[in-house]
Amino acid sequence: MGTSEMLMDMTDKEDRRQELLQGIYQDADWLKSLVENILSLTRLQDGKIVIQKEMEAIEEVIGCAVAHVERSFPEREIQVEIPEEFRLVPMDAKLIEQVITNLLDNAVKHTRPQEAITVSASYTEDELLVSVRDEGEGIAEADVSNLFKIFYTSKTRSVDVKRGIGLGLTICETVVNAHGGTIIGRNRTDRKGAEFIFTLPLTEGGRKIV
């Protein structure tokens, strides 16, 4: 990844080799993410990863995830909506960043460059809500009930067969559940596209964190 990125910087933007170098970088990044997901899921299921909760700002976690996705897909721009209210939330920032990155990566796979992707955060009295919405093709009816099943990939979308093995959403669910939260995926009701929403409690050990 580092070498291909360096070569892209050294090559004129109009050079036809830029597209080849970008492809190398994206494939290497995809393999890196795949290995990270496999390792994370294995460790989580084996109980080898302990959730290390610290008081974190969701704005920073979202920013890191968005930066990672935009670096991998420079032609895409992710819209971010955050509340004016600032709170610290108990979470394992690295794992929650991986959740948001997986959801954004999933949205990129199922949208065209001109179709918007938005990640937003909001608060209820007891929970943090994070949503990733897109304006893409939406979720096939046959896939809705299987979204979070391990190794499940859509039978109606060839992109899934080529670029995924059905781990990303399973990891999202495992991490969020380990935090005491919930996650759902569904088609949007306001327009075309899909949305994934997960929650994290604002309490730790029965005590509300402000």
C-alpha positions as CSV (number, residue, x, y, z in Angstrom):
1,M,0.0,0.0,0.0
2,G,2.8,2.4,1.0
3,T,4.7,1.8,-2.2
4,S,1.7,2.2,-4.5
5,E,0.7,5.4,-2.7
6,M,4.3,6.8,-3.1
7,L,4.2,5.9,-6.8
8,M,0.9,7.6,-7.3
9,D,2.4,10.8,-5.8
10,M,5.4,10.5,-8.1
11,T,3.2,10.0,-11.2
12,D,1.4,12.7,-13.2
13,K,-2.3,12.7,-12.5
14,E,-3.1,12.4,-16.2
15,D,-0.8,9.4,-16.7
16,R,-2.7,6.3,-17.6
17,R,-0.7,4.4,-15.0
18,Q,-2.5,6.3,-12.2
19,E,-5.5,4.1,-12.7
20,L,-3.4,0.9,-12.4
21,L,-1.7,2.2,-9.3
22,Q,-5.0,3.2,-7.7
23,G,-6.2,-0.3,-8.4
24,I,-3.2,-1.8,-6.7
25,Y,-3.7,0.4,-3.7
26,Q,-7.4,-0.4,-3.4
27,D,-6.9,-4.2,-3.7
28,A,-4.1,-4.1,-1.1
29,D,-6.4,-2.1,1.2
30,W,-9.2,-4.5,0.6
31,L,-7.0,-7.4,1.5
32,K,-5.7,-5.6,4.6
33,S,-9.3,-5.0,5.7
34,L,-10.3,-8.6,5.0
35,V,-7.5,-9.9,7.1
36,E,-8.3,-7.5,10.0
37,N,-11.9,-8.6,9.9
38,I,-11.1,-12.3,9.9
39,L,-8.7,-11.8,12.9
40,S,-11.1,-9.6,14.7
41,L,-14.0,-12.0,14.4
42,T,-11.9,-15.0,15.4
43,R,-10.6,-13.2,18.5
44,L,-14.0,-11.9,19.4
45,Q,-15.6,-15.3,19.1
46,D,-12.8,-16.9,21.1
47,G,-13.0,-14.3,23.8
48,K,-9.5,-13.1,23.1
49,I,-10.4,-9.5,22.6
50,V,-11.5,-7.6,25.7
51,I,-13.6,-4.5,25.1
52,Q,-11.5,-1.7,26.4
53,K,-14.0,1.1,27.1
54,E,-12.7,4.6,27.5
55,M,-14.6,7.9,27.4
56,E,-14.5,8.9,23.7
57,A,-15.9,11.5,21.4
58,I,-17.9,9.9,18.6
59,E,-17.0,12.8,16.4
60,E,-13.3,11.8,16.4
61,V,-14.1,8.1,15.8
62,I,-16.3,9.0,12.9
63,G,-13.7,11.3,11.5
64,C,-11.0,8.6,11.5
65,A,-13.4,6.1,9.8
66,V,-14.4,8.6,7.1
67,A,-10.7,9.6,6.5
68,H,-9.9,5.9,6.0
69,V,-12.7,5.3,3.5
70,E,-12.0,8.5,1.5
71,R,-8.3,7.6,1.3
72,S,-9.2,4.3,-0.1
73,F,-11.9,5.7,-2.5
74,P,-10.7,9.3,-3.3
75,E,-13.5,9.8,-5.7
76,R,-16.1,9.5,-2.9
77,E,-17.1,12.2,-0.5
78,I,-18.8,11.1,2.7
79,Q,-21.2,13.5,4.3
80,V,-21.0,13.8,8.1
81,E,-23.8,15.1,10.4
82,I,-23.0,15.4,14.1
83,P,-25.0,17.0,16.9
84,E,-24.2,20.3,18.4
85,E,-24.3,18.7,21.8
86,F,-20.9,17.3,22.8
87,R,-20.7,14.1,24.9
88,L,-18.2,11.5,25.8
89,V,-19.4,8.0,25.4
90,P,-17.9,4.8,26.9
91,M,-16.6,2.7,24.0
92,D,-13.6,0.9,22.6
93,A,-12.8,3.5,20.0
94,K,-10.7,1.2,17.7
95,L,-13.5,-1.4,17.5
96,I,-16.2,1.2,16.9
97,E,-14.1,2.8,14.3
98,Q,-13.9,-0.6,12.6
99,V,-17.7,-0.9,12.7
100,I,-18.2,2.5,11.1
101,T,-15.5,1.8,8.5
102,N,-17.2,-1.5,7.6
103,L,-20.6,0.1,7.2
104,L,-19.1,2.9,5.0
105,D,-17.2,0.4,2.9
106,N,-20.5,-1.6,2.5
107,A,-22.3,1.6,1.4
108,V,-19.5,2.4,-1.1
109,K,-19.9,-1.0,-2.7
110,H,-23.6,-0.5,-3.3
111,T,-23.6,3.0,-4.6
112,R,-22.4,4.9,-7.6
113,P,-20.0,7.9,-7.1
114,Q,-22.8,10.4,-7.6
115,E,-25.0,8.7,-5.0
116,A,-24.7,10.3,-1.5
117,I,-23.4,8.5,1.6
118,T,-24.1,10.0,5.0
119,V,-22.9,9.1,8.5
120,S,-24.6,10.8,11.3
121,A,-24.7,10.7,15.1
122,S,-27.4,11.8,17.6
123,Y,-28.4,11.2,21.2
124,T,-31.5,10.0,23.0
125,E,-31.7,10.2,26.8
126,D,-29.9,6.8,27.2
127,E,-28.2,6.1,23.9
128,L,-25.9,7.2,21.2
129,L,-27.3,6.5,17.7
130,V,-25.0,6.3,14.7
131,S,-26.4,5.8,11.2
132,V,-24.9,5.2,7.8
133,R,-27.3,6.0,5.0
134,D,-26.9,5.8,1.2
135,E,-28.9,6.5,-1.9
136,G,-27.9,3.3,-3.7
137,E,-29.7,0.2,-4.8
138,G,-31.1,-0.7,-1.4
139,I,-31.4,-4.1,0.2
140,A,-33.0,-7.0,-1.6
141,E,-36.0,-8.4,0.2
142,A,-34.3,-11.9,0.3
143,D,-31.3,-10.4,2.0
144,V,-32.9,-8.4,4.8
145,S,-33.2,-11.3,7.3
146,N,-29.7,-12.6,6.6
147,L,-27.6,-9.4,6.7
148,F,-25.7,-10.2,9.8
149,K,-25.2,-13.9,9.2
150,I,-21.6,-15.0,9.0
151,F,-20.3,-15.7,5.5
152,Y,-23.6,-14.6,4.0
153,T,-23.3,-12.7,0.7
154,S,-26.1,-11.4,-1.5
155,K,-27.2,-13.8,-4.2
156,T,-28.6,-10.9,-6.3
157,R,-25.5,-8.6,-6.3
158,S,-22.4,-9.8,-8.2
159,V,-20.3,-7.1,-6.4
160,D,-20.7,-9.0,-3.1
161,V,-19.5,-12.3,-4.7
162,K,-16.4,-10.6,-6.0
163,R,-15.4,-8.3,-3.1
164,G,-16.7,-9.9,0.1
165,I,-17.0,-13.1,2.0
166,G,-19.7,-12.0,4.4
167,L,-17.7,-11.0,7.5
168,G,-18.1,-7.2,7.7
169,L,-21.6,-6.9,9.0
170,T,-21.1,-10.0,11.3
171,I,-18.2,-8.2,12.9
172,C,-20.3,-5.0,13.3
173,E,-23.0,-6.9,15.1
174,T,-20.5,-8.7,17.3
175,V,-18.7,-5.5,18.4
176,V,-21.9,-3.5,18.9
177,N,-23.5,-6.3,21.0
178,A,-20.3,-6.6,23.1
179,H,-20.8,-2.9,23.9
180,G,-24.4,-3.6,25.0
181,G,-25.8,-1.9,21.9
182,T,-28.0,-2.9,19.0
183,I,-27.7,-2.7,15.2
184,I,-30.2,-3.0,12.4
185,G,-30.1,-2.8,8.6
186,R,-33.1,-1.8,6.4
187,N,-34.2,0.1,3.4
188,R,-34.8,3.8,3.8
189,T,-38.4,5.0,3.9
190,D,-37.7,8.6,2.8
191,R,-36.0,7.7,-0.5
192,K,-34.1,5.0,-2.4
193,G,-31.2,3.4,-0.5
194,A,-30.3,1.5,2.6
195,E,-29.5,2.6,6.2
196,F,-27.7,0.8,9.0
197,I,-28.2,2.2,12.5
198,F,-26.4,1.1,15.7
199,T,-26.7,2.2,19.3
200,L,-24.4,2.4,22.2
201,P,-25.5,3.0,25.8
202,L,-24.6,6.2,27.5
203,T,-24.3,4.3,30.8
204,E,-21.5,2.2,32.2
205,G,-22.1,0.0,35.2
206,G,-25.5,1.5,35.7
207,R,-24.2,5.1,36.0
208,K,-25.2,7.6,33.4
209,I,-22.2,9.4,31.8
210,V,-22.7,13.1,30.9
